Amino acid sequence: MDVADLIELTEERVLRMARDLAVRHAELSVDPRAVRNAGPEALAARAKALREDAEALSSRAGEPCAMAAELHEVAALQERFVAEHPDWIEERISTGRVRLFPDAGARPDAARGRDVAAPVASLSVELAAGGRTDVAERLLADYAREANDYPLYRVADFYERDAAARRALRPDTSPERAHRLLALSRATARRPLLPPAVVALGGMVASGKSTVATAIASRLAAPRIEGDRVREFMEGAAPGTHASAAQRLVGFAPGFEERTFEAFLSYADAVLDSGRAVVLDCGLPTRERRRAVRELAARHAVPFRFVECRADPAACAARLAERNVSDACVGAAWEAVAAAYAESWEPPDEIPDGDRLIVDTTRPLEQTIADVADTLPLWPAGIDA
């Protein structure tokens, strides 16, 4: 897709792009041979190649060269990442995130191994270089959700730096664009414009949690980890598919919910490792689960905010009825989901007032976001503005 077409994007179009990528990547083969192109040794070699390119630029210039100096800095960042985080790279391989991609321009049966994070990061770099860093972050967040690949965040900056540096080195890249690309590469190692935080949503079913979570995630330029979506993938769902309300009531094997929550926390941990904020949309009905999330925020030394969504019973009942219709449910399926959830709910009175915000979701959404903005810094509305 032409970069010019990517600048004016709606949220729906970005989501569609992310979903298409997730579905396409899921169809690619996982092959042990792919590891030679995406393991620690291979990524270290790519970093070394950037340093050699920087040295070649200096030699051709015959004097100190600004672009060579910038490229040296990027190469150093890449080398340090590989040296410090080989476990993150190996995890991508062990979890099947390195796939065999058709090799464009080669024979029809040719393929090479790549981390699925690489093409996503390459596209996000194009968006950021076009002045839409907010959209670039939205693409990463939507892809992570659609592919259930939140550990992508641990390697995203590496692949973004790699893509930006290699684009800067192309003969057809203007000096101005090359400088911007290299500036983007170096910026990934610096403090983000918005500080990281953990924002968790709570409340009854149909209280408006997901609507508010989506809006907050957009304004934080942060991923939203949705508990129901994580559960669907744990049950074997594929990208592009979703469970019905009736399927959510199916009994699970002992320990399933605990394993799902452990996965949920591990995904949040991966996002925080990247220095980004994360929005947790899973209700957190019990004190034990809320404590686990607060401890996660404390380990990363980032603020924690619990946004409790409330709505009057009539509004919730109307929303449940609408879901029954939109999901083509038989009977009162969503009412059954809501009743089961309500039985497990424990009031969040253990959370200090300074970390807890109660919002009435029957008010306009903009008022709720304004309340959140009083406690956390947010981006101005932008992607569809």
C-alpha positions, -999 to +999 in steps of 0.1 A: +000+000+000+013+035-009+024+055+021+003+085+010-028+063+014-018+055+050-017+090+064-055+096+066-067+065+083-098+058+104-098+035+134-118+010+115-094+009+086-064+004+109-082-024+126-090-040+093-053-038+082-042-054+115-068-082+112-058-090+076-021-092+087-030-115+116-051-138+095-024-139+068+004-146+092-016-174+109-018-192+075+020-192+071+040-223+080+061-227+111+093-244+102+125-251+122+146-239+092+131-205+098+151-200+129+183-193+111+169-160+099+153-149+132+174-163+161+198-143+183+228-150+160+209-139+129+197-107+146+232-100+159+244-103+123+219-078+111+231-053+138+267-059+127+258-052+091+243-018+101+276-010+118+295-020+087+272+002+066+280+031+090+317+026+086+314+024+048+295+057+048+323+073+069+349+059+045+332+073+014+327+107+030+364+109+041+353+129+071+329+127+100+294+121+086+262+129+104+243+100+089+271+076+097+271+087+133+233+082+135+236+048+120+264+039+145+240+048+173+212+026+159+236-003+154+247+000+190+211-001+202+205-032+181+236-049+194+227-041+230+192-054+225+204-088+212+230-091+239+206-083+267+175-101+255+183-134+237+155-150+258+129-127+242+141-136+208+142-173+215+106-170+229+094-157+196+108-189+180+095-213+207+060-198+205+057-202+168+060-165+159+087-171+133+071-181+101+081-189+065+073-159+043+073-162+005+105-145-008+094-118-032+113-118-064+127-153-059+115-186-074+078-195-065+087-221-039+113-199-021+106-188+014+125-175+043+119-173+080+109-140+096+093-130+129+058-119+122+067-088+142+090-077+114+064-068+087+041-052+113+070-031+125+080-022+090+045-008+083+044+011+116+077+028+107+062+040+075+032+055+094+055+071+119+077+085+092+046+100+076+039+119+108+013+095+123+030+080+153-004+077+169-016+055+140+016+035+141+010+026+178-026+018+170-015-006+143+007-025+168-020-026+194-047-038+170-024-065+155-014-077+190-051-081+199-061-097+166-032-122+166-031-126+204+006-116+201+013-091+229+049-105+234+054-088+200+060-056+220+093-069+234+108-071+199+088-044+181+113-016+187+142-038+174+123-045+141+112-009+138+148+003+142+159-023+117+133-013+091+139+024+095+177+022+092+175+000+061+150+024+045+173+053+053+202+035+034+182+031+002+197+050-027+163+065-035+158+079+000+163+116+003+187+130+029+158+146+048+138+114+049+169+094+059+175+117+088+139+114+099+140+076+097+172+074+117+158+099+143+128+076+147+152+046+152+170+064+179+139+077+196+127+042+205+154+040+232+144+073+248+117+082+273+082+081+256+061+112+253+034+096+275+047+078+306+038+041+309+009+031+332-015+003+340-051+012+335-076-015+345-113-015+338-138-030+362-176-033+366-206-055+358-212-070+323-227-043+300-215-015+323-195+000+294-161-014+303-149-022+268-162+011+253-143+031+279-113+008+277-111+013+239-113+051+242-087+052+269-063+029+249-068+052+219-059+083+239-029+066+256-017+052+223-016+019+242-027-017+236-060-029+251-057-065+264-092-080+264-098-109+288-126-125+267-103-124+236-074-140+255-098-167+267-110-173+231-074-179+220-068-202+249-097-223+237-081-225+202-097-196+184-079-183+153-074-147+142-106-133+127-130-155+147-149-147+179-169-167+205-206-162+210-222-154+243-234-190+246-199-203+241-187-182+270-210-202+293-195-235+284-178-252+314-140-251+314-116-278+326-103-272+362-075-246+362-085-231+328-095-197+342-063-195+363-042-203+332-060-177+312-054-150+338-017-160+340-015-155+302-033-122+305-008-110+331+021-122+310+009-102+280+006-071+302+041-077+314+054-079+279+038-046+270+053-029+300+087-043+292+086-022+261+081+010+281+045+015+270+012+019+289-013-009+288-051-010+293-066-041+309-101-049+299-110-080+318-133-069+347-110-080+375-140-091+397-120-104+426-096-087+451-070-114+444-069-106+407-068-069+413-039-074+437-020-093+411-024-064+386-014-038+412+017-059+420+025-060+383+024-022+381+045-019+412+072-043+397+075-020+367+073+011+389+044+026+369+011+042+381-020+020+385-055+033+379-087+013+384-116+027+364-149+012+377-177+015+352-212+018+364-246+022+347-282+020+361-299-014+359-322-003+331-293+008+309-275-025+315-306-045+307-311-026+274-274-032+264-277-070+272-309-072+251-290-055+222-262-080+225-286-109+223-299-095+190-266-086+175-251-120+184-282-138+173-285-155+207-312-180+216-329-168+247-314-146+273-277-157+268-261-125+277-283-121+308-269-155+319-233-143+313-240-112+334-256-132+362-226-156+364-202-127+365-221-108+392-218-138+415-180-135+414-179-097+419-162-083+450-164-045+456-130-029+449-129-012+483-093-023+488-080+002+462-070+036+475-092+065+464-063+081+445-060+050+423-097+044+418-120+063+395-158+056+393-175+066+361-211+067+350-212+053+315-247+066+308-230+100+304-214+110+271-181+091+266-162+124+262-170+133+299-156+100+311-124+104+291-121+139+305-123+125+340-096+100+332-074+128+317-075+145+351-055+116+366-034+104+336-018+123+307-035+114+274-029+122+237-054+147+222-081+130+201-066+124+168-069+093+146-104+102+134-104+139+141 
